[in-house]
Amino acid sequence: MLTTPHHSVAIVGGGQAGLSLSHYLSERSIDHVVFEKHRAMHVWRTQRWDNFCLVTPNWQCRLPGHEYRGSEPHGFMRKDEIIDYLDAFKAAVNAPLREGVAVRRVAPRGQGGFAIDTSDGAFTADQAAAMRHKMWQHAEHQAGLTPAEPEAWAGSPVLNWQALSHDPVFRPLADNESVPDALDAIFEPGGWRRSRPGAQILFSLPEPGPWVLPDDWHMDCGFEQPSWPVPAVKLFAFFGEVGPRGGGTLLLTGTHRLVDRYREGLPAPAGAGRRNWLPFMRHHPWLARLLDGADLPDGGRPLVGAAGEIDGVPVQVVELTGSPGDVVVTHHHVFHTRSPNTATVPRLMLGKEIRRAEEGQ
Ligand SMILES: Cc1cc2nc3c(=O)[nH]c(=O)nc-3n(C[C@H](O)[C@H](O)[C@H](O)COP(=O)(O)OP(=O)(O)OC[C@H]3O[C@@H](n4cnc5c(N)ncnc54)[C@H](O)[C@@H]3O)c2cc1C
């Protein structure tokens, strides 16, 4: 689905035609985006044989602003030379390219323009914009906060999102084409509970740096249930841009596997709560080190992205960053923590739990 804001022009395909068009649009300062399902110039790279050479002479290669300037205008470039020529063109055009994003459908919209459904993101830019609008309305009503007055954000009271948490505006987070497909694959078709509309609003205002690795690692549950079959998942969605150190939730990937082993060694079922999550974090030195953020060199910042292995299980500290419409699905037993937002814009994310359907549901 379209996950970027509106564009005056959307170009489908980052081949020579798409990038030429981008060149002319940029020349005229017309805002646009280029969707390319693979990499720019994909067909020249992958659909030509190794000793391929042009059948048209080099002097005919006259992409806009990038004519052939080599020493053999009457020669015929070979595959590698063509790719170099096209890569140089790509660099010169510097198009607003979204590589790895396939356009799935282009449909006219009632109010004019087109809605573009892409392989990127689960819900649309318009749906994300409606969520932001609703959220800011609430923030203004509650604390006088508006997106246009960042100077008023400092010292704001903690906002209460309870009144919004079941608002249908957040329905597209789970109610779209991609998320149900992912849930069907995880639980089996029909094997998960369709929940009420709404979501947990994960909002954090910018705060002064430096960014320090937080120590509030937890699950949204206790250790009572085994990790398999998957009892529940948590969806994390973006309804605003969230960049590095922008408050995106930190995940400890792989911990769901460790939780499963750890719970088997517990003398009695342990419920949710810091008194039970902390011993888990302390049960292995690699995990325990993540609790020392403020005392670590550079506030533990180098540990973001750090990968390790605990008893054969790969683990990693992953910071969630994304664009409006992106949804990340995690196992319910993946440890995570809120993270400081030392960027300049509020962190606008959503959380939602989806549970396995009970027998007979
Ligand atoms: C065997 C062969 C030899 C050729 N020899 C010559 C020659 O000697 N001289 C010459 O001038 N021309 C030659 N051509 C023609 C030349 O390759 C094409 O004219 C040129 O590649 C067309 O450029 P394009 O940008 O229109 O399309 P392409 O180069 O085909 O680019 C289209 C791009 O769109 C992407 N795309 C497709 N669908 C989607 C989607 N749904 N969402 C997002 N992205 C998508 C693709 O991945 C691709 O990167 C040859 C072609 C072939 C097949």
PDBQT file of the ligand as one rigid body, heavy atoms in Angstrom, charges set to zero:
ROOT
HETATM    1  C1  LIG A 401      17.379  -9.015 -25.444  1.00  0.00    +0.000 C 
HETATM    2  C2  LIG A 401      17.170  -7.533 -25.560  1.00  0.00    +0.000 A 
HETATM    3  C3  LIG A 401      18.118  -6.763 -26.259  1.00  0.00    +0.000 A 
HETATM    4  C4  LIG A 401      17.944  -5.389 -26.370  1.00  0.00    +0.000 A 
HETATM    5  N1  LIG A 401      18.895  -4.667 -27.039  1.00  0.00    +0.000 NA
HETATM    6  C5  LIG A 401      18.736  -3.325 -27.131  1.00  0.00    +0.000 A 
HETATM    7  C6  LIG A 401      19.725  -2.541 -27.814  1.00  0.00    +0.000 A 
HETATM    8  O1  LIG A 401      20.702  -3.032 -28.345  1.00  0.00    +0.000 OA
HETATM    9  N2  LIG A 401      19.537  -1.198 -27.872  1.00  0.00    +0.000 N 
HETATM   10  C7  LIG A 401      18.446  -0.612 -27.314  1.00  0.00    +0.000 A 
HETATM   11  O2  LIG A 401      18.310   0.614 -27.380  1.00  0.00    +0.000 OA
HETATM   12  N3  LIG A 401      17.486  -1.343 -26.657  1.00  0.00    +0.000 NA
HETATM   13  C8  LIG A 401      17.617  -2.677 -26.568  1.00  0.00    +0.000 A 
HETATM   14  N4  LIG A 401      16.656  -3.410 -25.916  1.00  0.00    +0.000 N 
HETATM   15  C9  LIG A 401      15.454  -2.734 -25.413  1.00  0.00    +0.000 C 
HETATM   16  C10 LIG A 401      15.660  -2.103 -24.057  1.00  0.00    +0.000 C 
HETATM   17  O3  LIG A 401      16.167  -3.046 -23.148  1.00  0.00    +0.000 OA
HETATM   18  C11 LIG A 401      14.311  -1.593 -23.597  1.00  0.00    +0.000 C 
HETATM   19  O4  LIG A 401      13.784  -0.722 -24.568  1.00  0.00    +0.000 OA
HETATM   20  C12 LIG A 401      14.445  -0.817 -22.298  1.00  0.00    +0.000 C 
HETATM   21  O5  LIG A 401      14.957  -1.617 -21.288  1.00  0.00    +0.000 OA
HETATM   22  C13 LIG A 401      13.074  -0.324 -21.903  1.00  0.00    +0.000 C 
HETATM   23  O6  LIG A 401      13.215   0.468 -20.758  1.00  0.00    +0.000 OA
HETATM   24  P1  LIG A 401      12.015   0.669 -19.764  1.00  0.00    +0.000 P 
HETATM   25  O7  LIG A 401      12.498   1.559 -18.663  1.00  0.00    +0.000 OA
HETATM   26  O8  LIG A 401      10.810   1.083 -20.528  1.00  0.00    +0.000 OA
HETATM   27  O9  LIG A 401      11.658  -0.777 -19.222  1.00  0.00    +0.000 OA
HETATM   28  P2  LIG A 401      12.568  -1.851 -18.378  1.00  0.00    +0.000 P 
HETATM   29  O10 LIG A 401      14.011  -1.565 -18.643  1.00  0.00    +0.000 OA
HETATM   30  O11 LIG A 401      11.965  -3.118 -18.696  1.00  0.00    +0.000 OA
HETATM   31  O12 LIG A 401      12.262  -1.383 -16.893  1.00  0.00    +0.000 OA
HETATM   32  C14 LIG A 401      11.016  -1.615 -16.295  1.00  0.00    +0.000 C 
HETATM   33  C15 LIG A 401      11.254  -1.671 -14.815  1.00  0.00    +0.000 C 
HETATM   34  O13 LIG A 401       9.996  -1.712 -14.166  1.00  0.00    +0.000 OA
HETATM   35  C16 LIG A 401      10.059  -2.581 -13.077  1.00  0.00    +0.000 C 
HETATM   36  N5  LIG A 401       8.697  -3.010 -12.798  1.00  0.00    +0.000 N 
HETATM   37  C17 LIG A 401       7.909  -3.773 -13.590  1.00  0.00    +0.000 A 
HETATM   38  N6  LIG A 401       6.707  -3.942 -13.008  1.00  0.00    +0.000 NA
HETATM   39  C18 LIG A 401       6.734  -3.267 -11.829  1.00  0.00    +0.000 A 
HETATM   40  C19 LIG A 401       5.799  -3.051 -10.787  1.00  0.00    +0.000 A 
HETATM   41  N7  LIG A 401       4.565  -3.587 -10.817  1.00  0.00    +0.000 N 
HETATM   42  N8  LIG A 401       6.160  -2.313  -9.716  1.00  0.00    +0.000 NA
HETATM   43  C20 LIG A 401       7.397  -1.761  -9.657  1.00  0.00    +0.000 A 
HETATM   44  N9  LIG A 401       8.338  -1.930 -10.629  1.00  0.00    +0.000 NA
HETATM   45  C21 LIG A 401       8.012  -2.663 -11.699  1.00  0.00    +0.000 A 
HETATM   46  C22 LIG A 401      10.984  -3.686 -13.530  1.00  0.00    +0.000 C 
HETATM   47  O14 LIG A 401      11.594  -4.373 -12.456  1.00  0.00    +0.000 OA
HETATM   48  C23 LIG A 401      11.997  -2.912 -14.367  1.00  0.00    +0.000 C 
HETATM   49  O15 LIG A 401      13.143  -2.538 -13.611  1.00  0.00    +0.000 OA
HETATM   50  C24 LIG A 401      16.817  -4.782 -25.792  1.00  0.00    +0.000 A 
HETATM   51  C25 LIG A 401      15.891  -5.545 -25.098  1.00  0.00    +0.000 A 
HETATM   52  C26 LIG A 401      16.073  -6.912 -24.977  1.00  0.00    +0.000 A 
HETATM   53  C27 LIG A 401      15.041  -7.740 -24.214  1.00  0.00    +0.000 C 
ENDROOT
TORSDOF 0
